[in-house]
Amino acid sequence: MPPRVRSLRLTLPLLLLALWAPIAGPADVQAQIISLRTVPLAAGNQFGLAPSLTAGMGGATIALADEWADPFSNPALGMALEQS
């Protein structure tokens, strides 16, 4: 069998499948569609990793210094106080 006929015998079924798939495909695919459902999440305190002392004032941290809950302060410095 010549190579051209052999390649045609392999190509013809693939061509027919490619022409038939868009026609028959959508009817079969409709059963696979899954509708997405969302759940509402409370996003009020999503960035509140450390509790703030000003949470009762609406979390005002720009104008007020929050020395007690400052994440960048070293709590071991309290031991370095001199006796009076």
C-alpha positions in Angstrom: 0.0 0.0 0.0 1.4 3.4 -1.0 2.2 5.8 1.9 -0.3 8.4 0.6 -3.2 5.9 0.8 -2.1 4.8 4.3 -2.0 8.4 5.6 -5.5 9.0 4.0 -6.8 5.9 5.8 -5.6 7.3 9.1 -6.6 10.9 8.4 -10.1 10.3 7.1 -11.6 8.9 10.4 -10.0 11.8 12.4 -11.5 14.3 9.9 -14.9 12.7 10.2 -14.7 12.8 14.0 -13.6 16.4 13.9 -16.6 17.3 11.7 -19.1 15.2 13.8 -17.9 16.3 17.3 -19.3 19.9 17.2 -22.7 18.7 16.1 -23.1 15.9 18.6 -20.9 17.3 21.4 -23.1 20.1 22.9 -26.0 17.7 23.6 -23.7 15.4 25.6 -21.8 18.1 27.3 -24.9 19.8 28.8 -25.1 17.1 31.5 -21.6 18.1 32.7 -22.2 21.7 33.5 -22.1 22.4 37.2 -23.6 25.6 38.5 -21.4 27.5 41.0 -22.8 28.7 44.3 -21.1 31.2 46.5 -21.2 31.6 50.2 -21.1 35.0 51.9 -18.1 35.4 54.2 -17.7 38.0 56.9 -14.7 40.0 55.9 -14.7 42.5 58.8 -11.7 41.2 60.7 -9.8 39.3 58.1 -6.6 41.3 58.7 -6.9 41.4 62.5 -4.0 39.1 63.3 -3.1 40.7 66.6 -5.8 42.1 68.9 -5.7 45.9 69.1 -6.4 48.0 72.2 -8.2 50.5 70.0 -10.7 48.0 68.5 -13.5 49.5 70.6 -12.8 52.9 69.0 -13.2 51.4 65.5 -9.6 50.3 65.2 -8.1 53.8 65.0 -4.4 53.1 64.6 -3.3 55.9 62.4 -3.8 58.8 64.9 -3.3 56.9 68.1 -0.2 55.1 69.2 -0.9 51.5 70.3 2.1 50.9 72.6 0.8 47.9 74.4 -0.1 45.8 71.3 2.7 47.1 69.0 4.0 44.0 67.1 7.5 45.7 66.6 8.2 46.3 70.3 10.4 44.0 72.3 8.6 42.7 75.4 12.0 41.7 77.0 13.0 45.4 77.4 10.8 45.6 80.5 13.4 43.5 82.4 16.1 46.1 81.7 14.6 48.7 84.0 16.9 50.1 86.7 16.0 50.0 90.3 15.0 53.3 91.8 
